[in-house]
Amino acid sequence: MTETEKTVRSSHLLSTAPPVVTVSMSSELNVPMGSPAHGCSERGSVGRMDYRDWVRRSYLELVSSNHHSVQALSWRKLYLSRAKLKASSRTSALLSGFAMVAMVEVQLEMQYNYPRVLLIAFSVCTTVLVAVHLFALLISTCILPNVEAVSNIHNLNSVNESPHERMHHYIELAWGFSTALGILLFLAEVVLLCWIKFLPVDSGAVQPSTSGSQAHSPPGYAGWQAALASTIIMVPVGVIFVVFTVHFYRSLVLHKTERHNQEIEELHRLKVELDGHEKNVQVV
């Protein structure tokens, strides 16, 4: 065989080699033999599956983060409930003690004719004030030990053992009695106490004179003016207290609403992204 024939035969063998190489590569990649278009669609589907896996992984990460955020939210509620119960118990014990001391230590002038409405209002206000604070103290004393026992356990799942979720309404009731209603009653108690204490002053009561005989002093208005001054001061304080309470709770509700709206928008955005990708896969 001449050199020219060898060269031609080698060229012919090289021209027929690519199918063998293609088959070997296909067998190594475990790709089924078929048309080139089918191979292109397989590569495109692999790319789309990668994107779908990425979206699904993002969704799972979001769900996992939401699970941890739910646990964190439960623990935050537990600590908030514990703080409310502690504040309620301390405030109720303090204010009810002050009310009892005020009712016991007040000295009524026997020579002075107190208005009947004033005495009845003072008695009712003091009794309701003590009853409200003692009720808040009772709720705090009953629920707080169970919450404290769970809060001292360093375990994420132990938050479900706390009764703060089931007793949420009682905790809020104690918090409202101790702070809102209890403080308003205490302000009213101060006003009534000022009227009872200062009203007999310079009211023309019988006073002993230096010569041993009793003399009637001319009636004055110093006590009435002192009681009126305390009332004038206390009324704006009560209005400011009510306005601050309403503004505080409105701000707190708005903050919680904004946080929930952000979480809902994040979930809606992820849902739209998943739905749009599924539509694109179906069209292709």
C-alpha positions as CSV (number, residue, x, y, z in Angstrom):
1,M,0.0,0.0,0.0
2,T,1.4,3.3,-1.0
3,E,1.8,6.4,1.2
4,T,-1.0,8.1,-0.6
5,E,-3.5,5.3,0.0
6,K,-2.5,5.2,3.7
7,T,-3.2,8.9,4.0
8,V,-6.6,8.6,2.4
9,R,-7.6,5.7,4.5
10,S,-6.5,7.5,7.7
11,S,-8.6,10.5,6.7
12,H,-11.6,8.3,6.1
13,L,-11.2,6.7,9.6
14,L,-10.9,10.1,11.2
15,S,-14.1,11.3,9.5
16,T,-16.0,8.3,10.8
17,A,-14.6,8.6,14.4
18,P,-17.0,11.3,15.9
19,P,-20.1,9.1,16.1
20,V,-18.0,6.6,18.3
21,V,-16.9,9.4,20.5
22,T,-20.4,10.8,20.8
23,V,-21.7,7.3,21.8
24,S,-19.0,6.9,24.4
25,M,-19.7,10.4,25.9
26,S,-23.4,9.7,25.9
27,S,-22.9,6.4,27.7
28,E,-20.6,8.0,30.3
29,L,-23.1,10.8,31.0
30,N,-26.0,8.3,31.1
31,V,-28.0,10.3,28.6
32,P,-30.4,8.1,26.5
33,M,-29.7,8.1,22.8
34,G,-32.1,10.1,20.8
35,S,-32.5,13.2,18.7
36,P,-30.3,16.3,19.4
37,A,-33.5,18.3,20.1
38,H,-34.4,15.9,22.9
39,G,-30.9,16.4,24.4
40,C,-31.4,20.2,24.3
41,S,-34.7,19.9,26.1
42,E,-33.1,17.7,28.7
43,R,-30.5,20.3,29.4
44,G,-33.2,23.0,29.5
45,S,-35.2,21.0,32.0
46,V,-32.2,20.5,34.2
47,G,-31.7,24.3,34.2
48,R,-35.3,24.8,35.1
49,M,-35.2,22.2,37.8
50,D,-32.2,24.0,39.3
51,Y,-34.2,27.2,39.5
52,R,-37.2,25.4,40.9
53,D,-35.0,23.8,43.5
54,W,-33.6,27.2,44.4
55,V,-37.1,28.7,44.8
56,R,-38.2,25.7,46.9
57,R,-35.1,25.9,49.0
58,S,-35.8,29.6,49.6
59,Y,-39.4,28.7,50.6
60,L,-38.1,26.1,53.0
61,E,-35.7,28.5,54.5
62,L,-38.5,31.0,54.9
63,V,-40.7,28.4,56.5
64,S,-37.9,27.4,58.8
65,S,-37.3,31.0,59.8
66,N,-41.0,31.4,60.3
67,H,-40.9,28.4,62.6
68,H,-38.1,29.9,64.6
69,S,-39.9,33.3,64.6
70,V,-43.0,31.6,65.9
71,Q,-41.0,30.1,68.8
72,A,-39.4,33.5,69.4
73,L,-42.8,35.1,69.4
74,S,-44.1,32.6,71.9
75,W,-41.2,33.3,74.2
76,R,-41.7,37.0,73.8
77,K,-45.3,36.7,74.8
78,L,-44.3,34.6,77.8
79,Y,-41.8,37.2,79.0
80,L,-44.3,40.0,78.3
81,S,-46.9,38.1,80.3
82,R,-44.5,37.6,83.2
83,A,-43.5,41.3,83.2
84,K,-47.2,42.3,83.2
85,L,-48.0,40.0,86.1
86,K,-45.0,41.3,88.1
87,A,-45.9,44.9,87.5
88,S,-49.6,44.2,88.3
89,S,-48.7,42.5,91.6
90,R,-46.4,45.2,92.8
91,T,-48.6,48.1,91.7
92,S,-51.7,46.5,93.2
93,A,-50.1,45.7,96.5
94,L,-48.7,49.3,96.8
95,L,-51.9,51.2,95.9
96,S,-54.2,49.0,97.8
97,G,-52.0,49.5,100.9
98,F,-52.1,53.2,100.4
99,A,-55.9,53.2,100.1
100,M,-56.3,51.2,103.3
101,V,-53.9,53.5,105.2
102,A,-55.8,56.5,103.9
103,M,-59.1,55.2,105.0
104,V,-57.9,54.1,108.4
105,E,-55.8,57.2,109.2
106,V,-58.2,59.8,108.1
107,Q,-59.6,61.8,111.0
108,L,-63.1,63.2,110.6
109,E,-64.0,66.3,112.4
110,M,-66.9,65.4,114.6
111,Q,-68.1,69.0,115.0
112,Y,-68.3,69.5,111.2
113,N,-71.3,68.4,109.3
114,Y,-69.8,66.7,106.2
115,P,-72.0,66.4,103.1
116,R,-73.5,62.9,102.9
117,V,-72.6,62.5,99.2
118,L,-68.9,63.2,100.0
119,L,-68.8,60.5,102.7
120,I,-70.6,58.0,100.5
121,A,-68.3,58.7,97.6
122,F,-65.2,58.3,99.7
123,S,-66.4,55.0,101.2
124,V,-67.4,53.6,97.8
125,C,-64.2,54.7,96.0
126,T,-61.9,53.3,98.7
127,T,-63.8,50.0,98.8
128,V,-63.8,49.6,95.0
129,L,-60.1,50.6,94.8
130,V,-59.1,48.0,97.3
131,A,-61.3,45.3,95.8
132,V,-59.9,46.0,92.2
133,H,-56.3,45.9,93.3
134,L,-56.8,42.8,95.4
135,F,-58.4,41.0,92.5
136,A,-55.5,41.9,90.2
137,L,-53.1,40.8,93.0
138,L,-55.0,37.5,93.2
139,I,-54.7,36.8,89.5
140,S,-51.0,37.7,89.5
141,T,-50.3,35.5,92.5
142,C,-52.0,32.5,91.0
143,I,-50.6,32.7,87.4
144,L,-47.1,34.1,88.0
145,P,-45.5,31.0,89.7
146,N,-46.5,28.8,86.7
147,V,-45.1,31.2,84.2
148,E,-41.9,31.7,86.2
149,A,-41.3,27.9,86.4
150,V,-41.4,27.6,82.6
151,S,-39.4,30.7,81.9
152,N,-36.5,29.4,83.9
153,I,-36.2,26.3,81.7
154,H,-33.7,26.8,78.9
155,N,-35.6,24.8,76.2
156,L,-37.3,26.2,73.1
157,N,-40.2,23.7,73.2
158,S,-40.9,24.3,76.9
159,V,-42.8,27.5,76.1
160,N,-45.8,25.3,75.2
161,E,-46.0,24.2,78.8
162,S,-46.7,27.7,80.1
163,P,-50.3,28.7,80.7
164,H,-49.9,32.2,79.6
165,E,-51.7,31.6,76.2
166,R,-54.7,30.0,77.9
167,M,-54.7,32.6,80.7
168,H,-54.2,35.5,78.3
169,H,-57.5,37.2,79.1
170,Y,-57.0,36.9,82.9
171,I,-53.5,38.4,82.5
172,E,-54.9,41.4,80.5
173,L,-57.7,41.8,83.0
174,A,-55.2,42.0,85.9
175,W,-53.1,44.4,83.9
176,G,-56.0,46.6,83.1
177,F,-57.3,46.6,86.7
178,S,-54.0,47.3,88.2
179,T,-52.9,50.1,85.8
180,A,-55.8,51.7,84.0
181,L,-58.8,51.3,86.4
182,G,-56.8,51.1,89.5
183,I,-54.8,54.3,88.9
184,L,-57.9,56.2,87.9
185,L,-59.6,55.2,91.2
186,F,-56.5,56.1,93.1
187,L,-56.6,59.6,91.6
188,A,-60.3,59.9,92.6
189,E,-59.3,58.7,96.0
190,V,-56.8,61.5,96.4
191,V,-59.4,64.1,95.4
192,L,-62.0,62.9,97.8
193,L,-59.4,62.7,100.6
194,C,-58.4,66.3,100.0
195,W,-62.0,67.4,100.2
196,I,-62.6,65.4,103.5
197,K,-59.3,66.7,105.0
198,F,-59.5,70.4,104.0
199,L,-63.2,71.1,103.9
200,P,-63.6,71.5,107.7
201,V,-60.7,74.1,107.9
202,D,-62.0,77.6,108.6
203,S,-65.6,76.5,108.3
204,G,-66.8,78.3,111.5
205,A,-66.3,75.3,113.8
206,V,-66.3,75.8,117.5
207,Q,-62.8,76.5,118.8
208,P,-61.6,76.9,122.5
209,S,-60.5,80.4,123.4
210,T,-57.7,81.5,125.7
211,S,-60.1,82.5,128.5
212,G,-61.5,79.0,128.7
213,S,-64.8,79.7,127.0
214,Q,-65.7,78.4,123.5
215,A,-65.9,80.9,120.7
216,H,-67.2,80.6,117.2
217,S,-64.7,81.6,114.6
218,P,-66.1,83.3,111.5
219,P,-66.4,81.0,108.6
220,G,-63.7,81.1,105.9
221,Y,-62.9,79.6,102.6
222,A,-59.3,78.4,103.0
223,G,-60.2,74.7,103.3
224,W,-62.7,74.9,100.4
225,Q,-60.2,76.7,98.2
226,A,-57.5,74.1,99.1
227,A,-59.8,71.2,98.1
228,L,-60.9,73.0,95.0
229,A,-57.2,73.6,94.0
230,S,-56.4,69.9,94.4
231,T,-59.4,69.0,92.2
232,I,-58.4,71.5,89.5
233,I,-54.9,70.0,89.5
234,M,-56.1,66.4,89.4
235,V,-58.6,66.8,86.6
236,P,-56.0,67.6,83.9
237,V,-53.8,64.9,85.3
238,G,-56.6,62.4,84.9
239,V,-57.3,63.6,81.3
240,I,-53.6,63.3,80.4
241,F,-53.5,59.8,81.9
242,V,-56.5,58.7,79.8
243,V,-55.1,60.3,76.6
244,F,-51.7,58.7,77.1
245,T,-53.3,55.3,77.7
246,V,-55.3,55.5,74.6
247,H,-52.4,56.8,72.5
248,F,-50.1,54.1,73.9
249,Y,-52.4,51.2,73.1
250,R,-53.2,52.6,69.6
251,S,-49.4,52.9,68.8
252,L,-48.9,49.3,70.1
253,V,-51.7,48.0,67.9
254,L,-50.4,49.8,64.9
255,H,-46.9,48.5,65.4
256,K,-48.2,44.9,65.6
257,T,-50.4,45.4,62.5
258,E,-47.4,46.7,60.5
259,R,-45.3,43.8,61.5
260,H,-48.0,41.3,60.4
261,N,-48.6,43.1,57.1
262,Q,-44.9,42.9,56.3
263,E,-44.9,39.1,57.0
264,I,-48.0,38.7,54.8
265,E,-46.5,40.7,52.0
266,E,-43.4,38.5,52.1
267,L,-45.4,35.3,51.9
268,H,-47.5,36.8,49.1
269,R,-44.4,37.8,47.1
270,L,-43.0,34.3,47.4
271,K,-46.3,32.7,46.4
272,V,-46.5,34.9,43.3
273,E,-43.0,33.9,42.4
274,L,-43.7,30.2,42.7
275,D,-47.0,30.5,40.8
276,G,-45.3,32.4,37.9
277,H,-42.5,29.8,37.7
278,E,-45.0,26.9,37.5
279,K,-46.9,28.7,34.7
280,N,-43.6,29.1,32.8
281,V,-42.8,25.4,33.2
282,Q,-46.2,24.4,31.9
283,V,-46.0,26.7,28.9
284,V,-42.6,25.3,28.0
